[in-house]
Amino acid sequence: MFPRVRAQRLLLEYDDARSGSFEPLLAVPEDKLVVLGLVTTKTGRHETVEELSRRLEEASAFVPLDRLALSPQCGFATSILGNALSPYDQRAKLETIVETANAVWG
């Protein structure tokens, strides 16, 4: 499927067990960037820099780090009812993404 997608970036949800392993990333062509949605927007659980760094390292076994990026798995207001996230939770998640990106990619 990935080779047929006419896009430069693939934004993929990988925030829970339902997402499965990173093995399907083997099929991503070398001309595509993979944006991993490792940070959930469904709950207020705070991911850690260590946890996200480890997950990025796992994914890099299938796609090189220079073709990976990190993001939330979706927006913070993806339904009419919203998600159970306070503004504090949202900010903390975004700050963790920035800290992780600095730790992994400098």
PLY file of the C-alpha trace (Angstrom):
ply
format ascii 1.0
element vertex 106
property float x
property float y
property float z
element edge 105
property int vertex1
property int vertex2
end_header
0.00 0.00 0.00
2.70 2.56 0.95
4.39 2.58 -2.47
1.10 3.56 -4.13
0.39 6.51 -1.83
1.05 9.76 -3.65
2.37 11.75 -0.72
5.75 12.79 0.61
4.82 12.23 4.25
2.88 9.40 5.84
1.19 10.31 9.14
0.61 7.07 11.03
-1.10 6.45 14.37
1.07 4.38 16.70
-0.18 5.46 20.12
-1.60 2.17 21.40
-1.40 -1.62 21.07
-4.10 -1.59 18.37
-1.55 -0.01 16.04
0.56 -3.16 16.02
4.26 -3.43 15.33
6.47 -1.21 13.22
7.14 -4.07 10.79
4.77 -2.68 8.09
7.15 0.27 7.83
9.48 -2.01 5.86
7.21 -1.35 2.86
7.66 2.44 2.99
9.59 3.66 -0.07
12.84 5.53 0.48
11.38 8.78 -0.86
8.79 9.09 1.92
8.99 10.55 5.42
7.11 8.72 8.19
5.50 10.84 10.91
4.78 8.57 13.86
1.80 9.57 16.00
3.21 8.10 19.20
1.61 10.59 21.59
-2.03 9.85 22.33
-4.63 12.59 22.25
-7.29 10.25 23.63
-6.26 10.37 27.29
-4.30 12.55 29.69
-1.60 9.92 30.16
1.75 11.66 29.92
4.30 9.87 27.78
7.95 10.29 28.75
10.94 11.34 26.67
12.50 7.96 27.45
9.42 6.04 26.30
9.11 8.00 23.06
12.84 7.78 22.36
12.69 4.01 22.82
9.73 3.73 20.42
11.54 5.83 17.82
14.58 3.59 18.18
12.35 0.54 17.62
10.86 2.14 14.49
14.32 3.00 13.18
14.94 -0.72 12.68
12.46 -0.42 9.78
12.88 3.19 8.60
16.06 5.23 9.25
15.79 7.97 11.89
16.46 10.66 9.29
13.16 9.68 7.63
11.14 9.57 10.87
9.31 12.36 12.68
7.24 12.50 15.87
3.76 13.91 16.43
0.53 13.44 18.38
-1.58 10.64 16.90
-4.32 13.12 16.03
-5.57 16.58 16.96
-6.55 17.48 20.49
-10.18 18.20 19.54
-11.04 15.42 17.12
-14.68 14.96 18.03
-17.60 17.20 18.86
-17.38 15.96 22.45
-13.65 16.58 22.62
-11.17 14.48 24.52
-10.54 14.23 28.25
-7.47 16.45 28.06
-6.97 19.68 29.93
-5.03 22.56 28.39
-2.24 21.58 30.81
-2.23 18.00 29.44
-2.11 19.25 25.86
0.79 21.60 26.57
2.69 18.92 28.49
2.31 16.47 25.59
3.57 19.04 23.07
6.50 19.94 25.33
7.39 16.24 25.61
7.36 15.95 21.82
9.79 18.89 21.56
12.06 17.48 24.29
12.07 14.07 22.60
12.84 15.56 19.19
15.77 17.47 20.70
17.04 14.33 22.43
16.73 12.11 19.35
17.60 14.45 16.48
19.45 17.24 18.32
0 1
1 2
2 3
3 4
4 5
5 6
6 7
7 8
8 9
9 10
10 11
11 12
12 13
13 14
14 15
15 16
16 17
17 18
18 19
19 20
20 21
21 22
22 23
23 24
24 25
25 26
26 27
27 28
28 29
29 30
30 31
31 32
32 33
33 34
34 35
35 36
36 37
37 38
38 39
39 40
40 41
41 42
42 43
43 44
44 45
45 46
46 47
47 48
48 49
49 50
50 51
51 52
52 53
53 54
54 55
55 56
56 57
57 58
58 59
59 60
60 61
61 62
62 63
63 64
64 65
65 66
66 67
67 68
68 69
69 70
70 71
71 72
72 73
73 74
74 75
75 76
76 77
77 78
78 79
79 80
80 81
81 82
82 83
83 84
84 85
85 86
86 87
87 88
88 89
89 90
90 91
91 92
92 93
93 94
94 95
95 96
96 97
97 98
98 99
99 100
100 101
101 102
102 103
103 104
104 105
